[in-house]
Amino acid sequence: MLSRYNEQKEKNLSLAHQNRLMSEKMNVLEREVKELKKRVEIVDIAKGIAIKDDDSADFARGRVNNLIRQIDKCISLLNE
């Protein structure tokens, strides 16, 4: 019975270790996804500015304005 307890304890430790590793990997992947979303947004803005279509220009202008508002919010939080 004691050997079975030790086996289960080792298995539990192994699973806990795997859980930590997977959590770390998930966090890294979530940060990577956020970074890639930012890059896609930048490319979309650049394409919108490059195209001489009114809808694309309005879209790009809206994105830029949104980014400026977010930057202003960050600056105001840093100044507090």
C-alpha positions as CSV (number, residue, x, y, z in Angstrom):
1,M,0.0,0.0,0.0
2,L,2.9,2.3,0.8
3,S,4.5,1.7,-2.6
4,R,1.2,2.5,-4.3
5,Y,1.0,5.8,-2.4
6,N,4.6,6.6,-3.5
7,E,3.8,5.8,-7.1
8,Q,0.7,8.1,-7.0
9,K,2.7,10.8,-5.3
10,E,5.4,10.7,-8.0
11,K,2.7,10.7,-10.7
12,N,1.1,13.7,-9.0
13,L,4.4,15.6,-8.9
14,S,5.1,14.8,-12.6
15,L,1.6,16.0,-13.6
16,A,2.0,19.2,-11.6
17,H,5.3,19.8,-13.3
18,Q,3.7,19.2,-16.7
19,N,0.9,21.5,-15.8
20,R,3.4,24.3,-14.9
21,L,5.2,23.8,-18.2
22,M,2.0,23.9,-20.2
23,S,0.9,27.0,-18.4
24,E,4.2,28.7,-19.2
25,K,3.9,27.6,-22.8
26,M,0.3,28.9,-23.0
27,N,1.4,32.3,-21.6
28,V,4.2,32.6,-24.2
29,L,1.8,31.7,-27.0
30,E,-0.8,34.2,-25.8
31,R,1.8,36.9,-25.8
32,E,2.9,35.8,-29.3
33,V,-0.8,36.0,-30.5
34,K,-1.2,39.5,-29.1
35,E,2.0,40.6,-30.8
36,L,0.9,39.1,-34.1
37,K,-2.5,40.8,-33.8
38,K,-0.7,44.1,-33.4
39,R,1.4,43.4,-36.5
40,V,-1.7,42.5,-38.5
41,E,-3.3,45.8,-37.4
42,I,-0.3,47.7,-38.5
43,V,-0.2,46.1,-41.9
44,D,-3.9,46.7,-42.3
45,I,-3.4,50.4,-41.5
46,A,-0.5,50.6,-43.9
47,K,-2.5,49.0,-46.7
48,G,-5.4,51.3,-45.9
49,I,-3.2,54.3,-46.3
50,A,-1.5,53.0,-49.4
51,I,-4.8,52.4,-51.2
52,K,-6.5,55.5,-52.6
53,D,-10.0,54.2,-51.9
54,D,-12.1,56.4,-49.7
55,D,-13.4,53.5,-47.6
56,S,-9.8,52.2,-47.0
57,A,-8.6,55.7,-46.1
58,D,-11.5,56.1,-43.6
59,F,-10.7,52.7,-42.1
60,A,-7.1,53.6,-41.7
61,R,-7.8,57.0,-40.3
62,G,-10.2,55.4,-37.7
63,R,-7.5,52.9,-36.7
64,V,-4.9,55.6,-36.3
65,N,-7.3,57.7,-34.3
66,N,-8.0,54.7,-32.0
67,L,-4.3,54.1,-31.5
68,I,-3.7,57.7,-30.6
69,R,-6.5,57.6,-28.1
70,Q,-5.0,54.4,-26.5
71,I,-1.6,56.1,-26.4
72,D,-3.1,59.2,-24.8
73,K,-4.7,57.0,-22.1
74,C,-1.4,55.2,-21.4
75,I,0.4,58.6,-21.1
76,S,-2.3,59.9,-18.7
77,L,-2.0,56.7,-16.6
78,L,1.8,57.1,-16.4
79,N,1.5,60.8,-15.4
80,E,-0.7,59.8,-12.4
